[in-house]
Amino acid sequence: LVAAPSYYSIVLLQLTMIKYVDGVYGLRILLRFHGSAAYKALTPAVISTAFYVAFFVLFPFLHEGENIFDHPYPIAALVVAFTFLLSFKANFSYNRYWEAVTAVHSMHSKWLDVGMNLAAFHLQSDMYKKKPPTYGEHPDIDILDPKRGRRYRPPDREELAQSLDANLGDDASIHTKFNRLRSRRSLIEPPKSIAGSLKKHFLPSPVNPVDPRTKCPSLFLQEAAHLLSLLSAVAMSTLRNDVEAAESPLAAFKRGAPWPAVDPDHPDAVREDWKDTQHRVLTTWKYLLGLTRNDRDRTLYNAARPFRIIGGVSDAEVELLQAARGSFAKVALVSVWFQEFMCREYLHGSTGKVGAPIISRLFQFTSDGMLGYNQARKIAKIPFPFPHSQLTALFVLVIVFYIPILMLTFVTNIYFGAVLNLFTVMCFAGLHEVSRELENPFQNVPNDIPLNNFQAQFNEALMNMFVGYHPDAYTWLPSTNNEEPESSSVL
């Protein structure tokens, strides 16, 4: 159990868009080019500084006493107006980014609630004959079995330090160590029967909801996890605005694999069978020059980073998804599959004797998740308002030519004036580039939201549907005759 902190540490590291370490006074982040608004702002800043030097040399009268401005107030008026304009755009873009993050998390939260509730209700069905004893059945017992074994001791400082030194390395080694830890806790891996594409690793446990004939989770739980995973994958693939005629980039999920890289410059960011079509240096230069991908290149880029689904995806599912026209229709199609599945299974007893009003909450949670998806879809499909973007871009161009004249009026040293001009324009242009990066959080690589990473974590959370009853559910009765049932006789 001491190895557990390494797993949580890597989760925290992987949630960022671009992984970075500040270092001393944040100086280490200055070495990153791809995704940087600072270096992207160098182009207009250098152009503006070149104008300043040219004006200084060709028009010496501008800095030899014949000032254009007698007072800085006119200059301040333009700077203040432009600052308000730029700040509003940056603030609105930042709000769009965090609203998108909130919508995706809300969507996953509600759909995960559906999965956990389905699993809990399913464990009360008649499929499981030897359920754990309940406190309501034994009102006369007021003390737990002393042999229950709640004696976990948290690691001391030295043990924790040794664990961190041994486990904090590359992602693959951390996940390997965590998988060893998890295997000792008897969690169930996704079985082959779900789609024939996943490797089965099963350790029998008396508290797991398993079918004694196949040693696998019940088919009900397998299908519920698959449909929820598919619903999430299709929803997030539509947020990236691929070409409509292209197939959704979907693939089979493998539990325990390293988290998908959120940094496009990471060597593991693309599928093993895909190769980058452009050199990283060329990609960086295109980014710094503001050259965005066209629809075709963006679709190919996203196809190399597929969303993974528990149990994979069948040819029939892909065919029907392709037939659905529009992103909204594709998500609605998977939603109706899932809700029809819940209706059918409820009518045939897969959710036990849980009342219909309680079951209705599952449909409400599904609808709430769709609401979160549509909030995210609103940001993905509706761009930042054109008039505001155009006006801001216009005055960035004005600043490029205006600041050199300002520096010629108040700065007489060409070297100091050039440096001051460079940093002033770089600050304004950099803030403008920040707003441009954040205004479209599902497309602007590498500062986009790591949807692949979120999908993998959602899948890992859905796998808890297979865990079953609490590990101490059979051991709380203070009776020597209370033996745990064999794994083959749970049902």
Disulfide bonds with the S-S distance in Angstrom:
none
